[in-house]
Amino acid sequence: MKGGHNDGAVANWKQKKSLNARSFKAAKNAQHLKGCEPDTDKDTDGNNADEDDNTDAQSHAPPSCIKFMKNDLPPGLHRLFDSLIIPMWIEFISCLNNMWDISHFADKMQSMWDHAMPNIPHTVSRVNDPVYRILMQHAYDYCSDFGVHAQVVIAKHIDKEGWTPEEICEVVTYVTPKQHKCVNDKGETILVNPPVYPYMWKECIGDEADADAYRGAFEDPCILNTFTLYLEYVHSLPSTYRHKEMPKGVLSIATVTVE
C-alpha cells in the first residue's frame, strides 16, 4: 500500500499485531450494528424460562418439517431438557468437523437422553419425534447465530478503532488477501491461496510476507470473541455431562463468520 491517510490505519493495525479478518460486506453491515450487545441472559432456546411451555421450538423449521412445541415433550421435563439435553447436544455438534451435517445423529441424542434422564424412557427417532426435531432446530439456530454474533463483535472492534469506511477497506484488503489465478501443468486455470491469511493470527513477528513469522493461530480477538457464543451455551453444563473432545467445529465456524 502506498501513501495517504488510509495507510495509517493499516500501519496502526500492524503495529498492534492484531491482524483480524473482515470481508467488506461484513464490515459494511457491522457499522449498522454499533451498540448492539449479544444477549447473554437468554435461556438456551432464546425464550423466557417462564414461557418455555408455550414456546414453538420449530419457529425457523423448514416447511417440510412437522413443528413441535415444548408441550410435546414428556410433562415436567422442560427445564431439565433446557439445562442438560440442549447444552449436551450443542457441545456434541460443536466438536464435529461439519456442524451443519448432523441429521444422522439420532443415536447420539438417544445416548444423551438416557444419560441425563435414565428414569424417563423415551425413544429418539428421526420420524415425528419432538426430541429429535427440537434439538435439530436448536442446532440450526445455534449455527446461524454465529453470523449475527460475529457482526456485533466486528462492529465493536471497528467502533473501538475509529476507522472510516476507507480505512476499513484498506484493512480488509490487507488482512484478507485474495486468491490469484495460476495455470497448472495441465494448462488449466486454477485459484491459488495466498501463503497466509493475516486475520487468522494473533501477531506477526518479523517479515509480514513470511508465513512462518505469524504466531497464535485462531487467536485473533474477533475470532475469540465470536467463539464465546459456544461458551455461553455450555458453561453451566456439569462436568459429568460434558463432551470430552475439542470444539473444532465451532472454532471453524467462528473463523469463517469473522472472515
JOHULIN-V106091 format. One record per run of one state. SS is the DSSP state (alpha for helix, beta for strand, coil for the rest). FROM is the first residue (numbers start at 0). TO is the last residue. If there is no record, write none. Layout:
BEGIN
ss=<SS SS>
from=<FROM FROM>
to=<TO TO>
END
This chain:
BEGIN
ss=<coil alpha coil beta coil alpha coil alpha coil beta coil beta alpha coil alpha coil alpha coil alpha coil alpha coil beta coil beta coil beta coil alpha beta coil alpha coil alpha coil alpha coil>
from=<0 5 15 18 20 23 33 48 54 55 56 68 69 72 77 94 105 116 129 161 164 175 179 183 188 192 199 204 210 213 217 220 234 238 241 247 258>
to=<4 14 17 19 22 32 47 53 54 55 67 68 71 76 93 104 115 128 160 163 174 178 182 187 191 198 203 209 212 216 219 233 237 240 246 257 258>
END
